Amino acid sequence: MAQQRTTTITAEAAGIIALGGDLPVRRMGFGAMRITGEGIWGEPGDPEECKRVLRRAIQVGVNFIDTADSYGPEVSERLIAEALYPYPEELVIGTKGGLVRPGPGRWEPDGRPQYLRKACEGSLRRLRVDQIDLYQFHRPDPKVPFEESVGTLVELKREGKIRHIGLSNVDVDQLERAQRMTPIVSVQNKYSLTDRSSEPVLQDCEERGLVFIPWRPLADSSERQGGPLHEIATRYRATPSQVALAWLLAHSTATLLIPGTSKVAHLEENVVAASLKLIPAELESLDHL
């Protein structure tokens, strides 16, 4: 028998997590990569709808937005400022630097100190802030010593341009090396119900008291048919994607989710997942997918 579907649209149901101990945010955030053109390149097809998405996110209790200078490039950060500035007092914005965009769908690392400094200062201007709440090194550059790249963020933090430093697309060893240089508050790696290759990093974040931010948190969950994911979704009159997000919230208290979209209806569907509480037997069945 199908259970009543949860339709409460509020990020508050996801609970609170603290970035760096002093920036409390709800664990259902918003990823602003998709408010750009095809291939994460150029302007979105409907800029006004994208701005409505950002405003609606705030209305339903989201108070953490993740973006990057490479989304567009520059488009996502600019639209965030156009839609939300002056920002609500409790809103925390995280952005990233360290990837350049030669063209649509193309991403190349650039961890040179001079580039990271330029990227950070560009993000400050586009977001219209004097200090970035969370600045994340987007991807280690094999051509640049890792410590040189991280060291630049340490300098920017000392200058007051960055409040907290995070990492993205790193392994446990790189996290340890960075932690020896400066406090790291978060790691953003690819992780989902169907791709748990970063499980060791997630566990390391739990042990260190760091926030883990899964990117591409839905992976192929919406396409999956049959099996426990589909059965649980049917039982709750929910979508497989909603169940996958609910699993991520329950799997680790260190997670901060940032599902993204360019449509208001899809945003609301994602946020509803914060109110979907799976029972232990359901979580166990998904653990073994």
N, C-alpha and C positions, 0 to 999 in steps of 0.2 A: 504494500500500500504506500502510495507516495505521501511524503510528509509535506506540510505547508511550506511553500517557498518563502525564504527570507527576502524581503524587499526593502528593508530599511537602508536608505542611502545616507550613510554617515561614516566617515573615516574614524570617528571616535571609537567605534566598536573594535578597532584593531589594537587599541591600547597605545601606550606611550613608550618611547625609547629615547635615551639621551645621547646626543652626539657630543663627545668630549666632556660629558658630565654636566655641561651648562647650557645645552641647547635641546630642550625637550621637544620632540616631534611625534606625531602620530605615525604608527607603523605602516599605514597605508598612505604612501606619498604619490607623486605623479612624475613620470618621466617625460620630458619635453622634446625627445628626439623626433617624434612623429609630426610635430607641428611645422614641418618643412615640406619641400617638394619631393617628388619621386626620386628614390636613390639617396634620400636625406640631403638633397641638393636644391638650392634655390628657394624661391617663395612657395608657400603652400597653395593649392588650388583654390582654397576658400579661407583667406586670412581672417575674416571676421568670425567664422565658425571656430577657428583655432583660438581666437581671443575669448570667445564665449566658453570654450572648454576650460581655459585657464581661470576665468572668473567663476565658473561653476565648481571647479575643484575647490576653490576657497570656500564657496558657499556650503559645500558638503563636508567641510571640516579638514580637508587636506592642508597641512601646513609645512610640507617639505616638497620642494620642486627640484628635480635634478636636470641639469642641462650640460652643454659643453660648447666651447667656441667653434668646434668642428661641425656642429649640427647646422647645416645650411650651406656653407659655413656662416656663422654669425647670426643667421636668421632667428634661431630659437631664442637666443638671449635677447635680441632686440624686441621680439614679439612679447616676451615676458614683461619687459619694462613697459611697453606700450599698453599692455592690458592691465597691469597690476600696480604700476607705480603711481603714487606713493604706496609702498607696500604695507600690508597689515603688520602690526607690531610683532605677532607671533610667527610670521612666515620666515622660514629658513630656506635659502637658496644655495644649492651646491652646484658648482660648475667644474669643468675639467679643461686641462691643456696638455698637449703632448702628441696630438694627431693632426696631420695636415691633409687637405683634400685636393688631390690633383684633378678630380672629376667626379661625376655621379657614381655612387656605389664604391668609390675608391678611398682607401684609408692608408696613410703611411705615417709611421712614428717619427717624431722629431723631439728628442729630449735634450737638445742643446740648451745650455743655460740662457743664452741670449734670446732664443726663441721662446722658452717658457716665460721669461720675464715679459716679453712683448705680448704674449698670449694673455697672461694674467692682467696686464694693464689694459688691454683691449676689452676683456670681460668686465673690468671695473667700469669702463666708460659705457659700454652697451647696457649693463644692468643698472647703471646710475647709482652706484654705491661707492662708499669710501673704503669699505672692507668686505671681502667675500667670506661668508660664513664658513663654507667648506670648499676648499680648493683641492681637486683630486688630480694626481698625475695619471693621465689617461692610459698610457701604455709605455712600458720600458722600451727604450730605443737600443737595439743591439750595437749600434755604432757609437754610443755614448756611455761612458761608465755610469752605472746606476746611481752611485753616490753623488756624482756631479749634478745629475738631474734633481735628485731629492734635495741636495744642498741649496739649489736655487730657490726651492719652495721654503726652505728654512730661512733664507735671507729675506724673502718677501714677507714671511710671517713676522720676522723681527722688525721690519719696516712698517708693520701695521696693516698691510694690504690683504693679508690672509688671517683669519681667526683660527681655523683648524685645518690640518692637512690630512688628506685621504689618499689612498692608492687605488688603482684599477688595473685589472688584468695582471695580477702578480701571483707568485707562488709563495709557499711558506718561507722559503729561504730569503726571498726579496723582502717580505714583510719583516722578518727578523732583522735584516740589515738596515732597513729604514728606521725601525724602532730604536736601534742603537744610536741613531743620529738625532731623532726628534720624536715627540709623541705623535703617533698615528691614531686617528680616531675611527677610521672606517676603511673598509675594503669593498670595492665594487667589482665583482667577477661574474662571468656567465654562469648561471645556475638556475635550475628548474626541476620540476618533478621528473622530467625525462632526461635531464643532463646534470648529473651530480659529480662531474669531474673535479669540481672545486670543493668537494666535501672536506678534504683536509684543511683547506684555508678557512672554511666556515667553522670547523671545530677549533682551529687555532684562535679565531676571533672570539669564540665563546670563552675560551680559557683566558684570554687577555682582557676581556671586557670591552671588546671593540664592536662596532656596528658592522654588519654584513649586508651589503646592498646587491641583491641579485639583478643582473641585467638579462634581458630576454627571459623574463620569469615565466612566460607562458609557453615558449618553445612550440612543440607540435601538439599541445594539449587540446586545442580546438578541433584538430583534425582526427584525433583518436576516436575510434569506434569500438564498442564492446569493452569487456574487461571491467575491473573495479571502478575506474574513473567514470566510465559511462553509466555504470549501475548506480553509483552514488549520486551522480548528477540527476539521473532520472528520479531517484528516491526523494531528492530535495526540490525537484522541479527547478533545477538550476542548470547552468551550462557547465560543460567540462572545464572551461577556463576559470569559472568561479570556484569550482572545487579545487583546481590546481593552486589558485591563489590562497584559498583557505588552508590547504596543506602546508604551503610555505610559511604562513603565519604560525601554524601549530608546530611545525618541524623544529624550529629553533626560535627562542626568544630574542636572539641577536639580529634577526632579519628585519630589514626596513624595505618594504616593497615599493617599486616605482613603475607599475604598469603604465604604458603610454598609449595615446590615441589622438586623433584629430577630430573626433566626433563626440558631442555631448552625450548622446545615448550610450555609446561604448564606455565613456568615462563612468557614467552612473552604474552601468552593469559591473564594471570592475570594482567600484567602491562597495557595492552590495556584498561582495565576497567577504568583507571585513566582519559582517554580521553572521556569516555562515560558520557554525560551530560543529565540527565533525566529532563523532564519538571515537573512543580509543580503537575499537575494532576496525572502523573505517580508515583511520590513520594508519593502522598496522598493515592493512591490505594495500594501501598506496605506497607504504614504505618499501614493499617488496616488488614494486613494478620493475 
